[in-house]
Amino acid sequence: MINGVALYTIAIVLTSISFMKDRTKTTDALLKSWRMFRNLLPDILSIMLFVGLSLSLLTPSLISSIIGEKSGIMGIVYSTIIGSFALIPSFIVFPLGHTLLQNGAGLPQVAVLMSTLMSVGIVTLPMEQKLFGRSFAYTRNAAGIVMSLLFAYIIWVVMR
């Protein structure tokens, strides 16, 4: 709560200083940021709806059985597959990981899920192939999967 109040206070003070210094530039920047927020809002709301529905359908015991601490290697495999195919913006990944941990998911499983969500894009592979070439696209995605699995293994060993 205090951090939020401090951040909002700093933002208001700095925006006020900017407004006093150059009213036109500040107004243009605020309008531009409002348009960006308005464009992102449908995506944010749909993701929040998806996560909320998912968590209402997926009980903590089901999450635990699929990617819980006792799911072991198969939980890591499932997390890798889900993370490689899911298309979730990066600003949703970390709160999602926290929520999964609170609902009984294992740390290595969540680590590989979050890592593959951020670094692997099977859904976007066709577009990536067109832009960067087939070889690069496959190499980058394979490297993302290998590094995610290595990351999960290190967490598994360290947090044991």
C-alpha positions, 0 to 999 in steps of 0.5 A: 500500500505504501509503495503504491502511494509513494509511486503515485505521488512521485508520478503526480509530482513529476508530471506536474513539473513536466506540465509546468516546464512544457505544457504541450509536450506533456499533454501530447505524452499523456494523450499518447499514453492514454491511447496506448493504454486504451489499445492494451485494455482489451488484451489485459481484460481478456487475459484477466478473464482467461486467468480468472476462469482458468483458476475457477475451473482448475482447482488447487488439487488439479493444478497440484496433480498436473504441475505440483511438486510431486508431479516431478519430471512429467510436471516439468514436461507438461509445463514446457509444452503448455508454456511453449504453445501459450501466448501470454504477454510478459506482464501477465507471466509473473503474476500468473506464476505467483498465483500458480505457486499459491495454488500448489504448483511446484517451483521447478514446474512454474519456473519452466512454465514462466521461462517457456512462456517468455522465450518460446513461441510455437504459435508465432513460429510461422511469422518468425520463420517469414521474418527471420528464416526457418533456421533461425526460428527453429534454433531460437525456439529450441534454445529457449526450450533447452535453457528453460529446462536447464533453468528448471533443473537448477531450481530443482537442485538448489531448492531441494 
